């Protein structure tokens, strides 16, 4: 999940958690966001090679159902909370707590640091307002 979030900038709960496997097109290196927080969030998103491998791995891990992150408690649903596994992962890695959602900022910061124009980063985040991008781009990589 961490590789997917840092390589795509997806919104954790509105876009990634509810994602179905049929929204992932590994052959064309894209995913389709069919439901998002904003109208501009509905989009086809290009994937890096790292993201493709992360999605491939998660599809295998998810098993036979339709969800990319199936619920361990509800066999017909998807996982709706990642807080405990996230806290556990951070603790085991010796990293101070930060919100899982902050990986969206990491994505934006990496794009900006790589020289991608602000307008393109705004589009990659699927935002309509550049002011929102400014909030994300002010995050510092740790």
PEQUIQUI-V855736 format. One record per residue. N is the residue number from 1. RES is the residue in one letter. SS is DSSP state (2 for helix, 1 for strand, 0 for the rest). OMEGA is omega in whole degrees, 0 to 359 (NA if undefined). Layout:
# PEQUIQUI-V855736
[[N,RES,SS,OMEGA] [N,RES,SS,OMEGA]]
This chain:
# PEQUIQUI-V855736
[[1,X,0,181] [2,X,2,179] [3,X,2,179] [4,X,2,183] [5,X,2,182] [6,X,2,179] [7,X,2,183] [8,X,2,183] [9,X,0,180] [10,X,0,172] [11,X,0,189] [12,X,2,188] [13,X,2,184] [14,X,2,185] [15,X,2,186] [16,X,2,185] [17,X,2,184] [18,X,0,183] [19,X,0,175] [20,X,1,180] [21,X,2,182] [22,X,2,175] [23,X,2,183] [24,X,1,178] [25,X,1,183] [26,X,0,181] [27,X,0,181] [28,X,0,178] [29,X,0,178] [30,X,1,169] [31,X,1,178] [32,X,1,176] [33,X,1,185] [34,X,0,180] [35,X,0,183] [36,X,0,179] [37,X,0,183] [38,X,0,178] [39,X,2,179] [40,X,2,179] [41,X,2,177] [42,X,0,188] [43,X,1,169] [44,X,1,186] [45,X,1,177] [46,X,1,182] [47,X,0,171] [48,X,0,176] [49,X,2,178] [50,X,2,179] [51,X,2,179] [52,X,2,180] [53,X,2,179] [54,X,2,177] [55,X,2,179] [56,X,2,180] [57,X,2,181] [58,X,2,177] [59,X,2,178] [60,X,2,181] [61,X,2,186] [62,X,2,180] [63,X,0,191] [64,X,0,184] [65,X,0,184] [66,X,0,189] [67,X,1,176] [68,X,0,177] [69,X,0,183] [70,X,1,179] [71,X,0,175] [72,X,0,182] [73,X,0,183] [74,X,0,185] [75,X,0,180] [76,X,0,183] [77,X,0,179] [78,X,1,181] [79,X,0,184] [80,X,0,180] [81,X,0,181] [82,X,0,187] [83,X,2,183] [84,X,2,179] [85,X,2,179] [86,X,2,179] [87,X,2,178] [88,X,2,180] [89,X,2,179] [90,X,2,181] [91,X,2,180] [92,X,2,179] [93,X,2,181] [94,X,0,182] [95,X,0,177] [96,X,0,183] [97,X,0,165] [98,X,0,185] [99,X,0,176] [100,X,0,180] [101,X,0,180] [102,X,2,176] [103,X,2,174] [104,X,2,176] [105,X,2,177] [106,X,2,178] [107,X,2,181] [108,X,2,180] [109,X,2,179] [110,X,2,178] [111,X,2,180] [112,X,2,180] [113,X,2,178] [114,X,0,176] [115,X,0,178] [116,X,0,181] [117,X,0,181] [118,X,2,181] [119,X,2,179] [120,X,2,178] [121,X,2,177] [122,X,2,179] [123,X,2,180] [124,X,2,176] [125,X,0,181] [126,X,0,178] [127,X,0,176] [128,X,0,187] [129,X,0,180] [130,X,2,179] [131,X,2,178] [132,X,2,178] [133,X,2,181] [134,X,2,178] [135,X,2,180] [136,X,2,186] [137,X,2,179] [138,X,0,178] [139,X,0,178] [140,X,0,175] [141,X,0,178] [142,X,0,NA]]
